[in-house]
């Protein structure tokens, strides 16, 4: 098999247990978080966005899960809907994901989590050399940021149709409207334009990978060797793959170096490069 998978447990049962206690005791969110923190002691747990069928499509959560899998760290996930996240049901009341619980430590924001994990669990580093953090941040704020800007209008209508839960649809529509002054349906009408913009940014990344390969034929990674930069990009493409499929996420066969990178990165993480969506990762 091409795919290794770390032991993975769902943290949802812990969350449900905590909520049940709250409902009978009429306390509040602090009670939920107290129970959760006790249950998660000495475990790595990750609050993650989940949609219909518990499919995971958050690009930022995928960045963190890529790090966990690369380092072969055992973890469990807490699948939460948009509504649950917005109501403060992420551990300690945070209203964003990912949120990592490591014993008594809670870390939010995918970048902060990556830095924390690399310091706490240094084996298989993602910031291997001096200056690599800065290089990853630069790539994230330039090349990958430009790609991200093209992803949302292209992919969000498909995410809306396929994975957004009924109770979250009005919130998702508001989010799209505030950003683009359009509904998801309207964005879908202009899909060809948004796809073209996305494919342009993909080709730029493919060109960068080709130049790296020219200098080092044995390397297929963004900075020449595995780094967090690869997992930042991976999270973005996992989001696209969930919405429109793997082929479109990579540019419909036009980006050979990017396709090789995708295949290598998935194998590195023990995941199938041909699978577009995951519900228990």
C-alpha positions as CSV (number, residue, x, y, z in Angstrom):
1,X,0.0,0.0,0.0
2,X,1.2,3.5,-0.7
3,X,-0.6,5.0,2.2
4,X,0.6,5.0,5.8
5,X,-1.8,6.3,8.4
6,X,-1.0,7.2,12.0
7,X,-3.3,5.9,14.7
8,X,-6.3,8.3,14.7
9,X,-9.2,8.6,17.1
10,X,-12.2,10.8,16.8
11,X,-12.4,13.4,19.6
12,X,-16.1,13.9,18.8
13,X,-17.3,11.5,21.5
14,X,-15.4,13.5,24.1
15,X,-17.1,16.7,22.9
16,X,-20.6,15.1,22.9
17,X,-20.0,13.8,26.4
18,X,-19.0,17.3,27.6
19,X,-22.1,18.9,26.0
20,X,-24.3,16.3,27.6
21,X,-23.0,17.2,31.0
22,X,-23.5,20.9,30.3
23,X,-27.1,20.3,29.2
24,X,-27.9,18.5,32.4
25,X,-26.1,20.8,34.7
26,X,-27.1,24.1,33.0
27,X,-23.6,25.5,33.4
28,X,-21.9,26.8,30.2
29,X,-19.1,26.7,27.7
30,X,-16.4,26.8,30.4
31,X,-17.8,23.5,31.7
32,X,-17.4,22.0,28.2
33,X,-13.9,23.2,27.9
34,X,-13.0,21.9,31.4
35,X,-14.2,18.4,30.5
36,X,-12.5,18.5,27.1
37,X,-9.1,19.6,28.6
38,X,-9.3,16.8,31.2
39,X,-10.1,14.2,28.6
40,X,-7.4,15.4,26.2
41,X,-4.6,15.4,28.8
42,X,-1.4,13.8,27.4
43,X,-3.0,13.5,23.9
44,X,-2.6,15.6,20.7
45,X,-6.0,16.7,19.6
46,X,-7.0,19.0,16.8
47,X,-10.3,21.0,16.4
48,X,-11.1,20.8,12.8
49,X,-13.9,22.0,10.4
50,X,-16.2,19.3,9.2
51,X,-19.1,19.4,6.7
52,X,-21.6,17.0,5.3
53,X,-20.4,13.4,5.8
54,X,-17.7,14.9,8.1
55,X,-15.6,15.8,5.1
56,X,-12.6,18.0,6.1
57,X,-12.0,20.9,3.7
58,X,-10.3,23.6,5.8
59,X,-7.0,24.5,4.1
60,X,-5.6,25.7,7.4
61,X,-6.5,22.6,9.3
62,X,-4.9,20.5,6.4
63,X,-1.7,22.4,6.9
64,X,-1.6,21.3,10.6
65,X,-2.6,17.7,9.8
66,X,0.1,17.5,7.2
67,X,2.7,18.4,9.8
68,X,1.3,15.9,12.3
69,X,1.3,13.1,9.7
70,X,4.8,14.0,8.4
71,X,6.1,13.8,11.9
72,X,4.2,10.6,12.5
73,X,2.5,12.0,15.6
74,X,-0.6,10.3,16.9
75,X,-3.5,12.6,17.1
76,X,-7.3,12.7,17.3
77,X,-9.7,15.2,15.7
78,X,-12.6,17.1,17.0
79,X,-14.9,17.6,14.0
80,X,-16.9,20.8,14.4
81,X,-19.4,22.6,12.1
82,X,-19.2,26.3,11.2
83,X,-22.0,26.9,13.8
84,X,-20.2,25.1,16.5
85,X,-17.0,27.0,15.8
86,X,-18.7,30.3,15.8
87,X,-20.5,29.6,19.1
88,X,-17.1,29.0,20.8
89,X,-17.1,25.3,21.0
90,X,-13.4,25.0,20.0
91,X,-11.4,24.1,23.1
92,X,-11.0,27.1,25.4
93,X,-13.6,29.0,23.5
94,X,-11.6,30.0,20.4
95,X,-13.7,30.7,17.4
96,X,-11.3,29.5,14.7
97,X,-9.7,26.3,13.6
98,X,-7.3,24.7,13.7
99,X,-6.7,24.6,17.4
100,X,-4.2,22.1,18.8
101,X,-4.6,20.7,22.3
102,X,-1.4,19.1,23.7
103,X,-1.9,18.3,27.3
104,X,-2.6,21.6,29.1
105,X,-1.3,23.6,26.1
106,X,-3.7,25.0,23.5
107,X,-2.3,26.5,20.3
108,X,-4.3,28.3,17.6
109,X,-3.5,29.5,14.1
110,X,-1.8,27.0,11.7
111,X,1.5,28.9,11.6
112,X,1.8,29.1,15.4
113,X,0.9,25.4,15.6
114,X,3.6,24.5,13.0
115,X,6.3,26.4,15.0
116,X,5.1,24.9,18.2
117,X,5.2,21.3,16.9
118,X,8.6,21.7,15.4
119,X,10.0,22.9,18.7
120,X,8.2,20.4,20.8
121,X,8.7,17.4,18.5
122,X,11.9,18.2,16.6
123,X,12.2,14.8,14.8
124,X,11.6,15.2,11.1
125,X,11.8,19.0,11.2
126,X,9.8,21.2,8.9
127,X,12.1,24.2,9.6
128,X,15.4,22.4,9.2
129,X,17.9,25.2,8.6
130,X,18.4,28.7,9.9
131,X,16.3,31.1,7.9
132,X,13.8,28.4,6.8
133,X,11.0,29.8,8.8
134,X,11.5,33.2,7.1
135,X,11.6,31.5,3.7
136,X,8.4,29.6,4.4
137,X,6.7,32.8,5.6
138,X,7.8,34.7,2.5
139,X,6.5,32.0,0.2
140,X,3.2,31.9,2.1
141,X,2.8,35.7,1.9
142,X,3.6,35.9,-1.8
143,X,3.3,33.0,-4.2
144,X,0.8,30.9,-2.1
145,X,-1.1,34.0,-1.0
146,X,-1.7,34.9,-4.7
147,X,-2.9,31.4,-5.3
148,X,-5.2,31.5,-2.3
149,X,-6.9,34.6,-3.6
150,X,-7.9,32.8,-6.8
151,X,-9.1,29.7,-4.9
152,X,-12.0,31.1,-2.9
153,X,-14.2,32.4,-5.8
154,X,-13.4,29.3,-7.9
155,X,-14.0,26.7,-5.2
156,X,-16.4,28.1,-2.6
157,X,-19.6,27.5,-4.7
158,X,-18.7,23.8,-4.9
159,X,-17.9,23.6,-1.2
160,X,-21.2,25.3,-0.5
161,X,-23.2,22.8,-2.6
162,X,-21.4,19.7,-1.5
163,X,-20.3,20.1,2.1
164,X,-21.9,23.1,3.9
165,X,-24.4,21.8,6.4
166,X,-28.0,23.2,6.2
167,X,-27.6,25.1,9.5
168,X,-24.4,26.8,8.2
169,X,-25.7,27.8,4.7
170,X,-26.9,31.3,5.6
171,X,-23.5,32.0,7.4
172,X,-21.6,30.8,4.4
173,X,-23.7,32.9,2.0
174,X,-23.0,36.0,4.2
175,X,-19.3,35.2,4.1
176,X,-19.2,35.0,0.3
177,X,-21.4,38.1,0.0
178,X,-19.2,40.1,2.3
179,X,-16.1,39.2,0.3
180,X,-17.4,39.3,-3.3
181,X,-20.7,41.0,-3.2
182,X,-22.1,37.9,-4.9
183,X,-23.9,34.7,-3.9
184,X,-22.2,31.3,-4.4
185,X,-24.6,30.7,-7.3
186,X,-23.5,33.9,-9.0
187,X,-19.8,33.0,-8.6
188,X,-20.6,29.7,-10.2
189,X,-21.9,31.5,-13.3
190,X,-18.4,33.1,-13.7
191,X,-16.6,29.8,-13.0
192,X,-14.6,29.8,-16.2
193,X,-13.1,33.2,-15.4
194,X,-12.1,32.2,-11.8
195,X,-10.7,28.9,-13.0
196,X,-8.5,30.6,-15.6
197,X,-7.1,32.9,-12.8
198,X,-6.5,29.9,-10.6
199,X,-4.8,28.0,-13.4
200,X,-2.5,31.0,-14.1
201,X,-1.2,30.9,-10.5
202,X,-0.8,27.1,-10.7
203,X,1.4,27.5,-13.7
204,X,3.6,29.9,-11.9
205,X,4.1,27.4,-9.1
206,X,4.8,24.7,-11.6
207,X,7.4,26.9,-13.2
208,X,9.1,27.4,-9.9
209,X,9.2,23.7,-9.2
210,X,10.7,23.1,-12.7
211,X,13.5,25.5,-11.9
212,X,14.2,23.7,-8.6
213,X,14.3,20.4,-10.5
214,X,16.8,21.9,-13.0
215,X,19.2,22.7,-10.2
216,X,18.5,19.5,-8.2
217,X,16.9,16.7,-10.2
218,X,16.4,14.7,-7.0
219,X,14.2,17.3,-5.4
220,X,10.5,17.9,-5.9
221,X,9.9,20.3,-3.0
222,X,9.3,24.1,-2.9
223,X,12.5,24.9,-1.0
224,X,14.5,22.1,-2.5
225,X,13.7,19.8,0.5
226,X,10.7,19.1,2.7
227,X,9.6,22.2,4.6
228,X,6.4,23.7,6.0
229,X,6.1,25.6,2.7
230,X,5.0,22.3,1.1
231,X,2.3,21.8,3.7
232,X,1.0,25.3,3.3
233,X,0.5,24.7,-0.4
234,X,-0.8,21.2,0.3
235,X,-3.5,22.6,2.5
236,X,-4.7,24.9,-0.2
237,X,-4.8,22.2,-2.9
238,X,-6.6,19.8,-0.6
239,X,-9.3,22.5,-0.3
240,X,-9.5,22.7,-4.1
241,X,-9.5,18.9,-4.5
242,X,-12.5,18.6,-2.2
243,X,-14.4,21.1,-4.1
244,X,-13.7,20.3,-7.8
245,X,-11.6,17.1,-7.8
246,X,-7.9,16.3,-7.9
247,X,-7.5,16.8,-11.7
248,X,-8.8,20.4,-11.7
249,X,-7.0,21.2,-8.5
250,X,-3.7,20.5,-10.3
251,X,-4.6,22.2,-13.6
252,X,-6.0,19.4,-15.7
253,X,-2.7,17.7,-16.6
254,X,-0.9,20.9,-17.7
255,X,1.5,21.1,-14.7
256,X,3.9,18.0,-14.7
257,X,6.2,19.2,-11.9
258,X,3.3,20.2,-9.7
259,X,1.6,16.8,-10.3
260,X,4.9,15.1,-9.3
261,X,5.1,17.3,-6.2
262,X,1.5,16.4,-5.3
263,X,2.1,12.7,-5.7
264,X,5.4,12.8,-3.6
265,X,3.8,14.9,-0.9
266,X,0.8,12.7,-0.5
267,X,3.0,9.6,-0.3
268,X,5.1,11.3,2.3
269,X,1.9,11.9,4.4
270,X,0.5,8.4,3.8
271,X,-2.4,9.7,1.7
272,X,-3.7,8.7,-1.7
273,X,-3.0,11.4,-4.3
274,X,-6.0,10.3,-6.3
275,X,-8.5,10.8,-3.4
276,X,-10.2,14.2,-3.5
277,X,-11.9,14.3,-0.1
278,X,-11.3,12.7,3.3
279,X,-13.7,12.6,6.2
280,X,-11.6,11.0,9.0
281,X,-8.1,12.5,8.6
